[in-house]
Amino acid sequence: MNNEELSFTGKILHTPYAKPDAYGALSMPVYQCAAFEFETAEMMEAAFMGKVAEHTYSRITNPTVQYLESRVQNMTGAFSVTALNSGMAAISNVILTLAQTGSNIVTSRHLFGNTYSFFASTMAAFGVETRFCDLTNPDEVEAHIDVNTCAVFLEIITNPQMEVVDLKAISAITKKAGVPLVADTTIIPFSAFKAKNWGVNIEIVSSTKYISGGATSLGGLILDYGNFNWISAPKLHAMAKEFGPAAFTAKLRKEIHRNLGAYMTPQAAYMQTLGLETLTLRYERATGTCLQLVQRLQTLAKVESVNYTALPENKYYTLSKNQFGKQPGAMFTFNLESREACFTFLNKLKLVKRATNLFDNVSLAIHPASTIFGTFSPEVRKEMNVSDKTIRISVGLEDVEDLFRDFEQAIM
């Protein structure tokens, strides 16, 4: 059976090694080493010059990490995959590959806290402007793009605002403008969302989440779909003449990720390769429980509102169902009457863990306004639509009855 005939999970499980293992190991060994030996000086020169695909140093490439990249590439159809040591490392490597002094990035204020800070503070210090706008309004997005726009960046469902953008509309605008569409798709895994089909050019994933197999390790992935003409990108114009559709990957792999030193470690890659094998099963379990849980929470009098885009009354319901299916991820939020009520709820939890992160095997609860967004001023939090009344829940693999009982006793 050839690769194209295999199912999604089949492609994960049966991605071949780049080279046969000497002992026939069914799990890719952990190559926990810094450097690799060469038989001759000529072979070493060829490897360092990129004339042959051999490993030289594990900060640049490593067999165990490469196998994780190959599995992801095989199941997504990406042109290239680069594995880094966190989701934020993936975001920063992408933007530093695309942006230069005088560039601007069009995005929303409704972003994860560190992503917002990276754009608003870190990149601003290097002369890169961030143009915040309403990404749910295509006309406003189009109005913010000009010849210096190096990317439109979005989260497919924002964290924690649960906002959904019309990907077809936004990708049509970016294609017309000759600007790459960069999407953080962490909240919906590859098994349920095909970014390339929605016009995404560069996909970013925090593999710490679903892929790691229960928060075993940190990681981030960059997927280049090879579907953008980089000749229109000012920073990559010259490279596009030489590398064509591979210009982004060439810049990233030959310069940016090497110089920043954020490549994934072999141990993390090994654990995340194993995590991929159960990705579909865990996602189906967690999202199924999530949907049941939000429906039950709506029956509790002290819950002011529940925000999950699979609920028919949610304003993004139709768009979300079209783009992500019936169960859009295992994260939701709900509002109580006050900040104090949120803290009381968190302190009374007995089963659900008070912790950050998403899509662990155990369920997690956090008050975003006082933690992830705690260092922002009240005015900025208001602009980012982060309320003091909101609790964020990441649903794990527990039974829905156990979770609801814990929520019920904590809210009462």
C-alpha positions in Angstrom: 0.0 0.0 0.0 1.5 3.4 -1.0 1.5 6.5 1.2 -1.4 8.2 -0.6 -3.7 5.3 0.1 -3.1 5.4 3.9 -5.4 7.1 6.4 -4.3 10.1 8.5 -3.2 7.8 11.4 -1.7 5.3 8.9 0.5 8.0 7.6 1.7 8.9 11.1 2.4 5.3 12.1 4.1 4.2 8.9 6.3 7.1 8.0 9.7 5.5 7.2 13.0 6.4 8.7 15.4 8.4 6.6 17.9 5.6 7.0 17.2 2.0 8.2 17.9 1.5 11.9 20.8 -0.9 12.6 18.8 -2.9 15.0 15.4 -2.7 13.4 13.9 -0.5 16.2 10.2 0.2 15.8 10.5 3.5 17.6 13.0 6.1 16.4 16.0 6.0 18.7 16.9 9.2 20.6 20.1 10.5 19.1 21.2 12.4 22.2 24.4 13.8 20.8 25.8 17.1 19.8 27.9 16.3 16.8 28.3 13.6 14.1 31.5 12.1 12.7 32.5 12.0 9.0 34.8 9.6 7.3 36.6 12.2 5.2 37.2 16.0 5.1 35.5 16.0 1.7 32.3 14.5 3.1 32.4 16.9 6.0 32.7 19.9 3.6 29.8 18.6 1.5 27.6 18.3 4.5 28.4 21.7 5.9 27.9 23.3 2.5 24.5 21.7 2.2 25.4 19.6 -0.8 24.4 16.4 0.9 21.6 15.8 3.5 23.8 14.7 6.4 23.6 15.8 10.0 26.5 17.9 11.3 25.4 19.4 14.6 22.2 18.9 16.6 21.5 22.6 16.9 20.8 22.6 13.2 19.4 19.1 12.5 19.2 15.8 14.4 17.9 12.4 13.3 15.3 12.1 16.0 13.9 15.6 15.4 14.0 15.1 11.7 11.8 12.0 12.1 9.2 14.1 13.9 9.3 16.6 11.2 9.0 13.9 8.6 5.9 12.4 10.3 4.2 15.8 10.4 5.1 16.5 6.8 3.8 13.2 5.7 0.4 13.6 7.4 -0.1 17.3 6.4 1.4 17.4 2.9 3.5 20.4 3.9 6.4 21.4 1.8 8.7 21.6 4.9 8.4 21.3 8.6 10.8 22.8 11.2 10.6 21.7 14.8 11.6 24.2 17.5 11.6 24.1 21.3 8.4 26.0 22.0 5.4 27.6 20.3 6.8 31.0 20.9 10.1 30.0 19.3 8.1 29.0 16.3 6.3 32.4 16.1 9.5 34.4 16.6 11.4 32.4 14.0 8.6 32.9 11.4 8.3 36.6 12.0 12.1 37.1 12.0 12.3 35.2 8.7 9.7 37.6 7.2 10.2 41.0 8.9 12.8 43.7 8.7 13.1 47.3 9.9 10.2 49.2 8.2 8.0 46.2 7.8 4.5 45.9 9.3 2.4 43.0 10.5 -1.4 43.1 10.4 -3.1 41.2 13.2 -5.6 41.4 16.0 -5.4 42.5 19.6 -7.3 39.4 20.5 -4.2 37.2 20.8 -2.5 35.0 23.4 -0.6 37.2 25.9 3.0 36.4 24.9 2.2 36.6 21.2 0.7 40.1 21.7 3.7 41.1 23.7 6.1 39.8 21.1 4.4 41.9 18.4 3.7 45.0 20.5 7.0 45.2 22.4 9.8 42.9 21.1 9.4 43.5 17.4 8.6 47.2 17.9 12.1 47.7 19.3 13.5 46.5 16.0 11.5 48.9 13.9 8.7 46.5 12.9 5.2 48.0 13.2 2.2 46.0 14.3 -1.1 47.1 12.9 -3.9 45.9 15.2 -7.3 45.6 13.6 -10.5 43.6 13.7 -9.7 40.4 11.7 -13.4 39.5 11.7 -13.9 42.5 9.3 -12.2 41.7 6.0 -12.6 45.2 4.7 -10.7 46.5 7.8 -7.9 43.9 7.2 -7.6 44.9 3.6 -7.4 48.6 4.6 -4.4 47.9 6.9 -2.3 46.1 4.3 0.3 48.1 2.3 3.5 47.5 0.4 5.4 47.1 3.6 3.2 44.4 5.1 5.2 41.3 5.6 2.5 39.1 7.0 -1.1 38.9 8.2 -1.0 36.8 11.4 -4.0 35.2 13.1 -5.1 32.5 15.6 -7.8 30.3 14.0 -9.7 30.5 17.3 -8.3 33.1 19.6 -7.1 32.3 23.1 -9.0 33.0 25.4 -11.5 35.2 23.5 -12.8 32.4 21.3 -13.0 34.6 18.3 -13.2 33.0 14.8 -12.2 34.7 11.5 -13.4 33.9 8.0 -10.3 32.2 6.7 -11.5 32.1 3.1 -12.2 35.8 3.1 -8.9 36.7 4.8 -6.8 34.4 2.5 -8.4 35.9 -0.6 -7.3 39.3 0.6 -3.8 38.3 1.4 -3.5 36.4 -1.9 -4.6 39.5 -3.8 -2.2 41.7 -1.9 0.8 39.3 -2.3 1.2 39.0 1.5 1.6 35.6 3.3 -1.1 34.4 5.6 0.5 33.1 8.8 -1.9 31.1 11.1 -1.4 29.8 14.7 -3.6 26.6 14.5 -2.7 25.2 17.9 -6.3 24.9 19.1 -7.3 22.5 16.4 -4.9 19.6 15.5 -3.9 18.4 12.0 -6.4 15.5 12.3 -9.3 17.9 12.3 -8.1 21.0 10.4 -6.3 21.2 7.1 -4.7 24.6 7.0 -3.6 24.5 3.4 -7.1 24.0 2.3 -8.1 27.3 3.8 -5.4 29.4 2.1 -2.8 29.4 4.9 0.8 29.8 3.7 2.7 29.3 7.0 1.2 27.3 9.8 2.5 27.6 13.4 1.7 25.0 16.1 2.6 24.8 19.7 3.3 21.0 19.8 3.4 21.3 23.6 -0.3 21.0 23.4 -2.1 18.1 21.6 1.0 16.6 19.9 3.1 16.1 23.0 0.8 13.3 24.2 -0.2 14.8 27.6 2.2 17.7 28.3 5.3 15.5 28.2 7.5 18.2 26.6 7.8 21.6 25.0 7.8 22.2 21.3 6.7 24.3 18.3 6.3 23.5 14.7 6.6 25.6 11.5 4.9 24.3 8.4 5.6 25.9 5.1 3.0 24.8 2.5 5.1 26.0 -0.5 2.0 27.8 -1.8 3.2 31.4 -1.8 5.2 33.4 -4.4 7.9 34.9 -2.2 9.1 37.2 -5.0 6.5 39.7 -3.6 8.0 39.5 -0.1 10.6 42.3 0.3 12.9 40.4 2.6 12.8 37.2 0.6 12.7 38.7 -2.9 16.4 37.9 -3.7 16.1 34.4 -2.3 12.9 33.8 -4.2 14.9 34.3 -7.5 17.1 31.4 -6.5 14.8 29.1 -4.5 11.3 29.9 -5.8 8.6 28.6 -3.5 11.2 27.3 -1.1 12.6 30.8 -0.3 10.9 31.0 3.1 12.2 27.5 4.2 15.7 28.3 2.8 15.9 31.6 4.8 14.5 29.9 7.9 16.7 26.8 7.8 19.9 28.3 6.4 20.0 31.4 8.6 17.3 32.2 11.1 16.8 29.0 13.1 20.5 28.3 13.1 21.4 31.7 14.4 18.7 31.8 17.1 19.5 28.4 18.4 16.0 27.2 19.2 15.9 23.9 17.5 13.9 21.1 19.3 15.8 18.7 21.5 16.0 15.0 20.6 14.2 13.9 23.8 11.3 16.3 23.2 11.1 15.1 19.6 11.0 11.4 20.7 8.1 12.1 23.1 6.2 14.1 20.6 6.7 11.5 17.9 5.0 9.0 20.3 2.3 11.6 21.1 1.4 11.8 17.4 0.4 8.1 17.4 -2.5 8.7 19.8 -3.4 12.2 18.6 -6.6 11.4 16.9 -7.9 9.2 19.7 -7.1 11.8 22.4 -8.6 14.7 20.4 -11.9 12.8 19.8 -12.2 11.9 23.5 -11.3 15.4 24.8 -13.5 17.3 22.3 -16.4 15.0 22.9 -16.2 15.5 26.6 -15.8 19.3 26.1 -19.0 19.6 24.1 -21.0 17.6 26.8 -19.4 19.7 29.6 -20.3 23.1 28.1 -23.9 22.0 27.5 -24.2 20.9 31.2 -22.6 24.1 32.5 -25.2 26.2 30.8 -27.8 24.7 33.3 -26.0 26.1 36.3 -27.6 29.3 37.6 -24.3 31.0 38.7 -22.7 30.6 35.3 -23.4 33.9 33.4 -22.3 32.6 30.0 -20.4 29.8 28.3 -18.2 30.5 25.3 -17.6 27.6 23.0 -18.1 28.0 19.2 -19.9 24.6 18.9 -22.9 26.0 20.8 -25.7 27.0 18.4 -26.2 30.3 20.1 -22.6 31.3 19.7 -22.1 34.1 17.1 -19.4 32.1 15.4 -21.3 28.8 15.3 -21.9 28.6 11.6 -18.4 29.7 10.6 -16.8 27.5 13.2 -18.7 24.4 12.1 -17.8 25.1 8.5 -14.1 25.5 9.2 -13.5 23.1 12.2 -16.4 20.7 12.3 -18.9 19.8 15.1 -16.2 19.8 17.9 -13.9 22.8 17.6 -11.2 22.0 20.1 -11.0 21.1 23.8 -10.8 24.6 25.2 -13.7 26.8 26.3 -14.3 29.7 28.7 -17.2 30.7 30.9 -18.0 33.8 33.0 -19.0 34.1 36.6 -20.3 37.2 38.3 -16.9 38.6 39.4 -13.2 38.1 39.8 -13.8 37.1 43.3 -16.3 34.4 42.2 -13.7 33.1 39.8 -11.0 32.8 42.5 -13.5 31.1 44.8 -14.4 28.6 42.0 -10.7 27.8 41.3 -9.9 27.4 45.0 -12.7 24.9 45.5 -11.8 22.6 42.6 -10.8 19.1 43.7 -10.2 17.2 40.4 -9.4 19.8 37.8 -5.9 21.2 38.2 -5.2 24.9 38.7 -2.6 25.3 36.0 -1.7 26.9 32.7 -1.1 25.0 29.4 -3.7 23.4 27.1 -4.7 19.9 26.1 -2.9 18.0 28.8 -4.4 14.5 29.6 -5.8 16.1 32.8 -8.2 19.0 32.7 -6.9 22.5 33.6 -8.5 25.7 34.8 -7.0 29.2 34.9 -8.1 32.8 35.4 -6.5 34.5 32.3 -6.8 38.1 33.4 -4.7 37.6 36.6 -2.2 35.2 35.2 -1.4 35.0 31.4 -2.5 38.6 31.0 -1.8 39.8 34.5 1.1 42.1 33.6 -1.0 44.1 31.2 -2.8 47.2 32.4 -6.6 47.0 32.8 -6.9 49.3 29.7 -4.9 46.9 27.5 -6.8 43.9 28.9 -10.0 45.6 27.9 -8.7 46.2 24.4 -7.7 42.5 24.2 -11.2 41.5 25.4 -9.9 39.7 28.5 -12.4 39.9 31.3 -11.9 39.6 35.0 -15.0 37.4 35.1 -13.6 34.7 32.7 -12.3 31.2 33.5 -10.5 29.2 30.8 -10.9 25.4 30.8 -8.7 22.9 28.9 -10.6 19.6 28.9 -8.5 16.4 29.4 -9.4 12.7 29.2 -11.4 12.4 32.4 -15.0 11.2 32.3 -17.5 14.0 31.8 -19.5 13.0 34.9 -16.4 13.4 37.1 -15.6 16.8 35.6 -19.2 18.1 35.9 -19.4 17.1 39.6 -16.2 19.0 40.3 -17.5 22.0 38.5 -20.9 21.8 40.1 -19.5 21.7 43.7 -17.0 24.5 43.0 -19.6 26.8 41.6 -22.3 26.3 44.2 
